Amino acid sequence: MPKTFPPSNYGISAQPALEKYFIQTGFYDLLPLALQLAEEQGFNQDEIFEAICKVNNKFGQYPPTKNRTAWFETVFQEKLKEARGDILAFQAARKFRQCN
């Protein structure tokens, strides 16, 4: 029987694909914090996927030196906003191309 994932205390469920992204990037222990931050700010799961990839890239360039959790919280919030902008820009460009 496949493993089911209960919804978090916040509205976004920790689905297997989302958990895999966090495991592969090494931030699995911070998944509850990420879900909480995303829910409080009204971000959806697509934006979380994009943001965790961006956090992983930033981690490769500028890893935290002292407090990993505080670093993650700050960078994740920044990358959530950046992810929303990227997704909205992509959707607008796609609509524009379809109209022309």
ABEGO torsion letter per residue (X at the ends): XBBBBBBBABABBBBAAAAAAAAAAGAAAAAAAAAAAAAAAGBBAAAAAAAAAAAAAAAAABBBAABAAAAAAAAAAAAAAAAAAAAAAAAAAAAAAAAX
